[in-house]
Amino acid sequence: MGCGNNVQIIGSVECAVPEKTLTPFYDCPSADLGSPAYANASCLVLTGVVSGPLGGSLPQFVEAYAACAVFDMSAYGLGRAIAGGGGSGGQSYTFPADAVAAGSSVWISAESSQFEAFMGFAPTYVNPAATVLSGTEAVELYLEGRVVDRFGEPSYNPSAGDPSWAFANGWAYRASSGTVGLGGDRAFDAGEWAVHAGALVGADANADASSADAFSAATYAPQPGWDPMAGCAVTTPCSCSVSTDHTAINCTTVPGAGAGKHTLHLPLQTPLFFMYVYI
C-alpha cells in the first residue's frame, strides 16, 4: 500500500489474543448446531482401528478422516473405553492445534516404530493413552468435550464372549456408505463397519497380507454429496482495512472467533517492510 513516497508492505497479518492465535471457523446459522466456532456436526470421523499381529499386538492405531477442513485439531480428542466392557474412559488425548485439509486421513498410534515398520509410513500422531487396543476396546471421538463419533460399544457383557465388532490381530474399517458426521452422541452402528479379526495373523507387514486381509488405509470415501458443514460459512476471524486517508490500518476480530470482538488501530508512520499484527 502506498501514499505518496511512503510505501509500506504488510507481509503478514496474524490475528491473536493473549495465548490464542485465531483461526478460521465455521459460522453456522442454525441454533441447534451449537456455538458459532464449532458446529455440532463434526468434520472429523473415525474410519479405522487396528490391533496388529506383532509383539504386544502392535501396531495399535486409529484412523480418522477429515470430511471437511479442520482449522484447529485441538478442538478434537480421543478416548478409549475401559477394557472388558467397563464403559467409557472419557477423553484421554487432545490433538495438537494443527490444520487438516478436507479429504485427508490421519493416523493416531500407540507408538511409532512398529507402526512405521508395519505400515511403511509414519503415524500422524502418537499417543498411547487413547490407542492401546487389544481388539475389544471401543474408541470415542470428541469435539469440544462431547462424543461425536464412536467405534464399538463402551459397555458390553464380557460373560457373553467377545463382541461382534472385536478386531484382535486384525482391523475394522468404516464402509464408505456409512452415515457419519451427523453430530450428537451417536450410537455405534456395527452395520457401518467391516470387521476383519485375525486377518493380520502371520503378517510381518501390512503389505505381506493378502489383498483381502491387508488393512485398507486411507480408502474411506464419504457418501456423494455429503457435507457435514452444509449451510455453514467459513469465516475469517480477522479483517483488516486501510483507512481512507492511508494513515492507519484497522483490524477487527469477529465475534465467535474464540475471543470476542477486538479492534486494533495501527498508525502507519514508520516505514516497515514486514508487519505482524496481533489483536
C-alpha positions as CSV (number, residue, x, y, z in Angstrom):
1,M,0.0,0.0,0.0
2,G,1.3,3.4,-0.7
3,C,0.6,7.1,-0.1
4,G,3.0,9.4,-1.9
5,N,6.5,8.2,-1.3
6,N,5.6,6.4,1.9
7,V,5.4,2.8,0.9
8,Q,4.7,0.0,3.5
9,I,4.4,-3.7,2.7
10,I,2.2,-5.7,5.1
11,G,3.9,-9.1,4.9
12,S,1.7,-10.9,7.3
13,V,-1.4,-10.2,9.4
14,E,-1.9,-12.7,12.2
15,C,-4.9,-12.3,14.5
16,A,-4.2,-13.3,18.0
17,V,-5.4,-12.5,21.5
18,P,-3.5,-13.4,24.7
19,E,-2.4,-17.1,24.5
20,K,-4.6,-17.8,21.5
21,T,-4.0,-17.4,17.8
22,L,-7.3,-17.1,16.0
23,T,-8.0,-19.5,13.1
24,P,-10.9,-19.5,10.6
25,F,-14.1,-21.2,11.8
26,Y,-17.4,-22.5,10.6
27,D,-20.2,-20.0,11.2
28,C,-23.5,-22.0,11.2
29,P,-26.8,-20.2,11.1
30,S,-28.9,-22.9,12.8
31,A,-29.1,-22.6,16.5
32,D,-29.2,-26.3,17.0
33,L,-25.6,-26.6,15.6
34,G,-24.1,-25.2,18.7
35,S,-21.7,-22.4,19.1
36,P,-20.6,-20.4,16.1
37,A,-17.0,-21.5,16.5
38,Y,-17.6,-25.3,16.2
39,A,-20.8,-26.8,14.7
40,N,-22.2,-29.9,16.3
41,A,-21.6,-31.7,13.0
42,S,-18.1,-33.0,13.1
43,C,-15.6,-32.6,10.2
44,L,-13.6,-35.4,11.6
45,V,-14.9,-39.0,11.6
46,L,-13.5,-42.4,12.7
47,T,-12.7,-44.7,9.8
48,G,-10.4,-47.5,11.0
49,V,-9.0,-49.3,14.1
50,V,-6.1,-51.8,14.1
51,S,-4.8,-54.2,16.7
52,G,-1.8,-55.7,14.9
53,P,0.0,-59.1,14.9
54,L,3.4,-58.1,16.0
55,G,4.7,-58.4,19.6
56,G,2.4,-56.7,22.1
57,S,-0.4,-56.7,19.5
58,L,1.4,-53.9,17.7
59,P,0.8,-51.7,15.8
60,Q,-2.3,-50.4,17.5
61,F,-3.8,-47.3,16.0
62,V,-6.9,-45.4,14.9
63,E,-7.5,-43.8,11.5
64,A,-9.7,-40.7,11.1
65,Y,-10.8,-38.8,8.1
66,A,-11.5,-35.1,7.6
67,A,-14.7,-34.8,5.6
68,C,-14.3,-31.0,5.6
69,A,-11.4,-28.7,6.5
70,V,-10.3,-28.8,10.2
71,F,-8.8,-25.5,11.1
72,D,-7.8,-26.4,14.6
73,M,-7.4,-30.0,15.6
74,S,-7.1,-29.1,19.3
75,A,-10.9,-29.0,19.4
76,Y,-10.9,-32.8,18.9
77,G,-9.8,-35.6,21.1
78,L,-9.9,-39.4,21.5
79,G,-10.9,-41.7,24.3
80,R,-10.6,-45.4,24.8
81,A,-13.2,-47.4,26.6
82,I,-12.3,-49.4,29.7
83,A,-11.3,-53.0,28.7
84,G,-13.9,-55.7,29.2
85,G,-16.9,-53.6,28.6
86,G,-16.2,-51.3,31.5
87,G,-17.7,-48.2,29.9
88,S,-16.3,-45.0,28.6
89,G,-12.9,-44.0,29.9
90,G,-13.5,-40.4,28.8
91,Q,-11.3,-38.2,26.7
92,S,-7.7,-39.1,27.2
93,Y,-6.0,-37.4,24.3
94,T,-6.3,-33.9,22.8
95,F,-4.9,-33.3,19.3
96,P,-2.4,-30.5,18.8
97,A,-3.5,-27.3,17.2
98,D,-2.9,-28.5,13.6
99,A,-4.9,-27.8,10.5
100,V,-6.0,-30.8,8.4
101,A,-7.2,-30.4,4.8
102,A,-10.5,-31.8,3.7
103,G,-10.2,-35.3,2.3
104,S,-7.2,-36.1,4.4
105,S,-6.7,-39.1,6.7
106,V,-4.7,-39.1,9.9
107,W,-3.3,-42.0,12.0
108,I,-3.1,-41.9,15.8
109,S,-0.8,-44.7,17.0
110,A,0.2,-46.1,20.4
111,E,3.8,-45.9,19.3
112,S,5.8,-45.0,16.2
113,S,8.5,-47.6,15.4
114,Q,6.3,-50.7,14.9
115,F,3.6,-48.7,13.2
116,E,6.1,-47.4,10.6
117,A,7.7,-50.9,10.2
118,F,4.3,-52.5,9.6
119,M,2.5,-49.8,7.6
120,G,5.5,-48.3,5.7
121,F,4.9,-44.7,6.7
122,A,5.0,-42.8,10.0
123,P,1.9,-42.1,12.1
124,T,0.5,-38.6,12.1
125,Y,0.2,-38.6,15.9
126,V,1.5,-40.8,18.7
127,N,-0.5,-41.2,21.9
128,P,-0.8,-44.5,23.9
129,A,-3.5,-43.2,26.3
130,A,-6.2,-43.4,23.7
131,T,-4.9,-46.0,21.3
132,V,-3.6,-49.1,23.2
133,L,-6.1,-51.5,21.6
134,S,-6.2,-55.2,22.3
135,G,-9.2,-55.6,20.0
136,T,-12.2,-55.3,22.3
137,E,-12.0,-51.6,23.3
138,A,-14.4,-49.1,21.9
139,V,-12.9,-45.8,20.7
140,E,-14.7,-42.4,21.1
141,L,-14.1,-39.2,19.1
142,Y,-14.6,-36.0,21.0
143,L,-15.4,-32.5,19.7
144,E,-15.2,-29.7,22.3
145,G,-15.5,-32.3,25.1
146,R,-18.6,-34.2,23.7
147,V,-18.7,-37.5,21.9
148,V,-19.5,-37.0,18.2
149,D,-18.5,-40.5,16.8
150,R,-17.5,-43.9,18.1
151,F,-16.4,-47.3,17.1
152,G,-17.6,-50.2,19.3
153,E,-19.8,-50.3,22.5
154,P,-18.1,-48.9,25.6
155,S,-20.3,-51.2,27.7
156,Y,-20.9,-54.8,26.7
157,N,-21.3,-58.0,28.7
158,P,-18.0,-59.8,28.7
159,S,-19.6,-63.0,30.1
160,A,-21.2,-63.4,26.7
161,G,-17.8,-63.5,25.0
162,D,-16.1,-61.0,22.7
163,P,-18.4,-58.5,21.0
164,S,-19.3,-58.9,17.3
165,W,-17.0,-56.0,16.5
166,A,-13.9,-57.4,18.2
167,F,-10.9,-56.9,15.9
168,A,-7.9,-58.6,17.7
169,N,-5.0,-59.4,15.4
170,G,-6.8,-57.5,12.7
171,W,-8.8,-54.4,12.0
172,A,-12.2,-52.8,11.3
173,Y,-12.9,-50.2,8.6
174,R,-15.9,-48.0,8.1
175,A,-17.9,-48.5,4.9
176,S,-17.9,-45.6,2.6
177,S,-21.7,-45.6,2.7
178,G,-21.8,-45.1,6.4
179,T,-23.9,-42.1,7.6
180,V,-21.4,-40.3,9.7
181,G,-20.7,-36.9,11.0
182,L,-24.2,-36.0,11.9
183,G,-23.3,-34.7,15.3
184,G,-24.6,-35.5,18.8
185,D,-23.7,-38.6,20.8
186,R,-24.4,-41.1,18.0
187,A,-24.9,-44.8,18.9
188,F,-22.4,-47.2,17.3
189,D,-23.8,-48.9,14.2
190,A,-22.0,-52.2,13.5
191,G,-23.6,-52.3,10.1
192,E,-21.4,-49.3,9.0
193,W,-18.2,-51.3,9.7
194,A,-16.4,-54.2,8.1
195,V,-14.6,-56.2,10.8
196,H,-11.6,-58.4,10.0
197,A,-10.5,-60.0,13.3
198,G,-7.4,-62.2,12.8
199,A,-6.8,-61.0,9.3
200,L,-3.2,-59.9,10.0
201,V,-2.0,-63.1,11.8
202,G,1.3,-64.1,10.4
203,A,2.0,-60.9,8.5
204,D,5.2,-59.0,9.3
205,A,4.0,-56.0,7.4
206,N,0.6,-54.9,6.0
207,A,2.0,-55.4,2.5
208,D,2.6,-59.0,3.3
209,A,-1.1,-59.8,3.9
210,S,-3.3,-60.7,1.1
211,S,-5.4,-58.0,-0.6
212,A,-8.4,-59.2,1.3
213,D,-6.7,-59.2,4.7
214,A,-4.5,-56.1,4.5
215,F,-5.7,-53.0,6.3
216,S,-7.2,-50.7,3.7
217,A,-5.6,-47.5,4.9
218,A,-6.9,-44.2,3.5
219,T,-9.6,-45.8,1.4
220,Y,-12.7,-44.2,3.0
221,A,-14.8,-42.1,0.7
222,P,-17.8,-40.2,2.0
223,Q,-21.3,-40.5,0.6
224,P,-21.7,-38.5,-2.6
225,G,-22.9,-35.0,-1.8
226,W,-22.4,-35.4,2.0
227,D,-21.1,-32.3,3.6
228,P,-21.2,-32.1,7.4
229,M,-20.9,-28.3,7.2
230,A,-23.5,-27.7,4.6
231,G,-25.1,-24.3,5.2
232,C,-22.2,-23.1,7.2
233,A,-19.8,-20.3,6.1
234,V,-16.1,-20.4,6.6
235,T,-15.4,-17.1,8.5
236,T,-12.0,-15.5,8.8
237,P,-11.6,-14.2,12.3
238,C,-9.7,-11.1,11.4
239,S,-10.4,-8.5,8.8
240,C,-8.1,-5.6,8.1
241,S,-8.6,-2.4,6.1
242,V,-6.6,0.7,5.4
243,S,-8.2,4.0,6.5
244,T,-9.4,6.2,3.7
245,D,-6.6,8.7,4.2
246,H,-4.0,5.9,4.2
247,T,-2.7,6.8,7.6
248,A,-3.7,3.7,9.5
249,I,-4.7,0.1,9.3
250,N,-7.6,-1.1,11.3
251,C,-8.0,-4.8,12.2
252,T,-11.1,-6.3,13.9
253,T,-11.8,-9.8,15.1
254,V,-15.4,-11.0,14.6
255,P,-17.5,-12.4,17.4
256,G,-17.3,-16.2,17.6
257,A,-13.6,-16.3,16.8
258,G,-13.0,-17.7,20.3
259,A,-12.1,-14.4,22.0
260,G,-15.0,-11.9,21.4
261,K,-14.5,-8.7,19.4
262,H,-11.2,-6.9,19.5
263,T,-10.1,-4.0,17.4
264,L,-6.6,-2.7,16.8
265,H,-5.9,0.7,15.3
266,L,-2.3,0.8,13.9
267,P,-0.9,4.2,12.7
268,L,1.2,3.9,9.5
269,Q,4.0,6.3,10.2
270,T,7.3,4.4,10.4
271,P,8.2,2.6,7.2
272,L,8.0,-1.2,7.8
273,F,8.8,-3.9,5.3
274,F,7.0,-6.7,7.3
275,M,4.4,-6.2,9.9
276,Y,2.7,-8.8,12.2
277,V,-0.5,-7.5,13.6
278,Y,-1.7,-9.0,16.9
279,I,-5.1,-8.2,18.3
